[in-house]
């Protein structure tokens, strides 16, 4: 009798928990999930448009014509310095002279204070930051468009322009 009562007690405790785990209690309607289109997100800055792929070669030809929309102010230069120190100093160094720690392993890092880079337009430098170049990788994933213009302003400050 004692065994039977312990068995019934165990069954009363275990069966409800086991019944909840059966397949009929979980289906696609009652699961933890997001409903389609319940939370719309804006596309990432570096996303490709649905109408076709971006032609970076074409954009590079027009990059010299892009004017800097961000005025060169101390605030813009400070934001640009913050981004420059975060993303650019490993290769270009703190003074943009191409002497960062990465430059010892990968020669050819540009010295941004030389007359060649000083002669480049703001749009050209902006394009290089966002899309990369021959040796430089793209930083469009980390440096947003408005911050890239701030970096351009900071580079101009380092160049003494």
C-alpha positions in Angstrom: 0.0 0.0 0.0 2.9 2.3 0.9 4.6 1.6 -2.5 1.3 2.2 -4.4 0.7 5.6 -2.7 4.4 6.7 -3.4 3.9 5.6 -7.0 0.7 7.5 -7.4 2.3 10.6 -5.8 5.3 10.4 -8.1 2.9 10.0 -11.1 0.9 13.0 -10.1 4.1 15.1 -9.9 5.8 13.8 -13.0 3.0 13.4 -15.5 1.8 17.0 -15.8 5.4 18.2 -16.5 5.9 15.4 -19.0 2.5 16.1 -20.7 3.5 19.7 -21.3 6.6 18.6 -23.2 4.7 16.4 -25.7 4.6 17.6 -29.3 1.0 18.7 -29.2 1.8 21.5 -26.8 4.4 23.1 -29.1 3.8 24.0 -32.7 4.7 26.8 -35.0 1.9 29.0 -33.8 2.8 28.9 -30.1 6.6 29.2 -30.2 8.9 32.0 -29.2 9.4 33.8 -32.5 9.0 37.1 -34.2 6.1 37.5 -36.6 7.1 38.4 -40.2 7.5 42.2 -40.7 6.8 42.8 -37.0 9.9 44.8 -36.6 11.2 46.7 -39.6 14.8 47.7 -39.5 16.6 50.3 -41.6 19.2 48.8 -44.0 22.9 49.0 -43.1 24.9 51.8 -44.7 27.0 49.4 -46.6 24.1 47.4 -48.0 23.6 46.9 -51.7 20.5 48.2 -53.3 17.9 45.7 -54.5 17.9 47.2 -58.0 21.5 46.2 -58.6 25.1 46.3 -57.4 26.8 49.5 -56.7 29.5 50.3 -59.3 32.4 51.5 -57.2 34.5 52.1 -60.3 31.9 54.6 -61.5 31.7 56.2 -58.0 35.5 56.5 -57.9 35.5 58.6 -61.1 33.1 61.0 -59.5 34.6 61.0 -56.1 36.8 64.0 -56.9 33.7 66.0 -57.6 32.1 65.3 -54.2 32.2 68.4 -51.9 32.6 68.0 -48.2 29.1 68.7 -46.7 30.5 68.9 -43.1 32.0 72.2 -42.2 35.5 72.1 -40.7 34.9 73.1 -37.1 36.7 72.1 -33.9 33.8 69.8 -33.0 34.0 68.0 -36.4 37.8 67.7 -36.0 37.4 66.2 -32.5 34.9 63.6 -33.8 37.2 62.9 -36.6 40.2 62.5 -34.3 38.2 60.0 -32.2 37.3 57.9 -35.3 40.9 58.3 -36.7 42.4 57.0 -33.5 40.0 54.1 -33.4 40.3 52.9 -37.0 43.3 54.6 -38.7 46.2 54.8 -36.2 47.1 51.1 -36.4 48.3 51.7 -39.9 48.8 55.4 -40.4 50.0 56.3 -36.8 48.9 59.0 -34.5 50.2 61.8 -36.8 49.1 60.2 -40.0 52.7 59.7 -41.2 52.3 56.0 -42.1 54.3 54.8 -39.1 51.6 52.8 -37.2 52.4 49.4 -35.8 50.9 47.6 -38.8 53.2 49.4 -41.2 56.1 47.4 -39.9 54.5 44.2 -41.2 52.8 45.7 -44.3 55.0 48.2 -46.1 53.3 50.8 -48.3 51.0 52.4 -45.8 50.4 56.0 -47.0 51.9 58.9 -45.3 48.8 61.2 -45.3 50.9 64.4 -44.6 52.8 64.2 -47.9 52.0 66.6 -50.8 50.5 63.8 -52.8 47.7 63.2 -50.3 47.4 66.9 -49.6 46.6 67.4 -53.2 43.7 64.9 -53.2 40.2 66.2 -52.9 38.0 65.7 -49.8 35.8 63.4 -51.9 38.7 61.2 -52.9 39.8 60.8 -49.2 36.2 60.1 -48.2 35.8 57.5 -50.9 39.0 55.7 -49.7 37.8 55.7 -46.1 34.4 54.3 -47.0 35.3 51.9 -49.9 39.0 51.2 -49.5 41.6 51.2 -52.2 44.6 49.2 -53.6 46.2 48.5 -50.2 43.6 50.0 -47.8 40.6 47.9 -46.8 37.1 49.4 -46.7 36.1 50.9 -43.4 32.5 51.6 -44.5 31.3 49.0 -42.0 32.7 51.0 -39.0 33.0 54.6 -40.1 29.5 56.0 -40.9 29.2 58.6 -43.7 29.0 61.7 -41.5 31.9 60.4 -39.4 34.0 59.8 -42.5 33.7 63.5 -43.4 34.8 64.3 -39.8 37.9 62.1 -40.4 38.6 64.0 -43.6 38.4 67.2 -41.7 40.8 65.8 -39.1 43.2 64.6 -41.7 43.2 68.1 -43.2 44.1 69.4 -39.8 47.0 67.0 -39.5 48.1 68.1 -42.9 48.2 71.7 -41.8 45.6 72.7 -44.4 
